[in-house]
Every structure is written in structure tokens, then in C-alpha cells.
């Protein structure tokens, strides 16, 4: 009986670790609300700060993170090997086109992939830039385990995580969430005195 309980406990710990529920990386999500359908919402001043987007772009070069300041940033974690990622690409691009003139930036993060396959996948599907994260380092910084791809995150104008969607997205669901975050006021930066 003890061996069985230990096995069950070990299995639960393993599942929690794989789903991002068991370590320091998931601590930010404890103050956020989940709808049970793969959408996590963080509200108000309790929103955690988003990690920095510091990786090489899929096509080379670097992302100008300073240019994203003050914008709503939609970050999509994807892989060329991921069928749901193919299914959501047109919806992501349509949402980007519909919202980019309102201070919204989109950034892809390609995980567990080969650069050539990722470039081929992206070509003709999306026009926004993607970061290359073959080791899933940035994904893990954002608490996106590699086995939960695709995932989409909306970061508010203050650089805080507002929404995390841990499933493929559709424009009908994503665009209203983005527009809701766009409508929020920007908090004034504290003045050092």
C-alpha cells in the first residue's frame, strides 16, 4: 500500500511539473484566475511582470525590446511540428492585422525546432517577427512548458502578464481579449524623488 501511494504521489508531482504547476516558474500564476478552459487572466495590480524578450530573431538579428515599451504585446509560442500551431496561424495574423494600428505588437517564439523548418513554416503565414528558442529557455521563463504548445500570452502596456491562453486560439476569441487590454489605461511610472 505504501509503495502504491508513493507511486501515485510521484506521478502527481511529475504531472504538475510537466504542466507548469509545480515550480518557481509557475508562482506568478497563483495570483491569477483560470476559467478551466485553458485561459488564465491576471487582473489589476496583481499582474506579474513579463520576462524580457531577449533572444535572436528567427531570421537573424535581435528584437528591439525598447520599441515594444508602452504597447500591448501578444506573444505566441509555436513550433513547425505542431498541428494546432498551423491551425491558429491565420487567426493570429488576422488579429495582428486588425489591431496593430492601435498599439499592439505581436511576437512569435519558436520552440524545440530547427531554424530552416521554422522559417519555412512561418513564410506566408505570419508577418510579425519570431524569436528562435530551440531550447525552450524563454518559454520556460514565461512558464510555458514545451508540452503545452501552442500558447499565447497578452502583456499589457505596463509590461505585465494579463492573459495566458494554453491552447490554440481563434481570432473570434483572441481579438476581443486584445482589445480589452488595449482599452486599459497605462499606469504612470513612479517618479524617483
Residue, then its C-alpha position, 0 to 999 in steps of 0.5 A: x500500500x505504501x509503495x502504491x501511494x508513493x507511486x501515485x504521489x510521484x506521478x502527481x508531482x511529475x504531472x504538475x511539473x510537466x504542466x507548469x504547476x509545480x515550480x518557481x516558474x509557475x508562482x506568478x500564476x497563483x495570483x491569477x484566475x483560470x476559467x478551466x478552459x485553458x485561459x488564465x487572466x491576471x487582473x489589476x495590480x496583481x499582474x506579474x511582470x513579463x520576462x524580457x524578450x531577449x533572444x535572436x530573431x528567427x531570421x537573424x538579428x535581435x528584437x528591439x525590446x525598447x520599441x515594444x515599451x508602452x504597447x500591448x504585446x501578444x506573444x505566441x509560442x509555436x513550433x513547425x511540428x505542431x498541428x494546432x500551431x498551423x491551425x491558429x496561424x491565420x487567426x493570429x495574423x488576422x488579429x495582428x492585422x486588425x489591431x496593430x494600428x492601435x498599439x499592439x505588437x505581436x511576437x512569435x517564439x519558436x520552440x524545440x525546432x530547427x531554424x530552416x523548418x521554422x522559417x519555412x513554416x512561418x513564410x506566408x503565414x505570419x508577418x510579425x517577427x519570431x524569436x528562435x528558442x530551440x531550447x525552450x529557455x524563454x518559454x520556460x521563463x514565461x512558464x510555458x512548458x514545451x508540452x503545452x504548445x501552442x500558447x499565447x500570452x497578452x502583456x499589457x502596456x505596463x509590461x505585465x502578464x494579463x492573459x495566458x491562453x494554453x491552447x490554440x486560439x481563434x481570432x473570434x476569441x483572441x481579438x476581443x481579449x486584445x482589445x480589452x487590454x488595449x482599452x486599459x489605461x497605462x499606469x504612470x511610472x513612479x517618479x524617483x524623488 
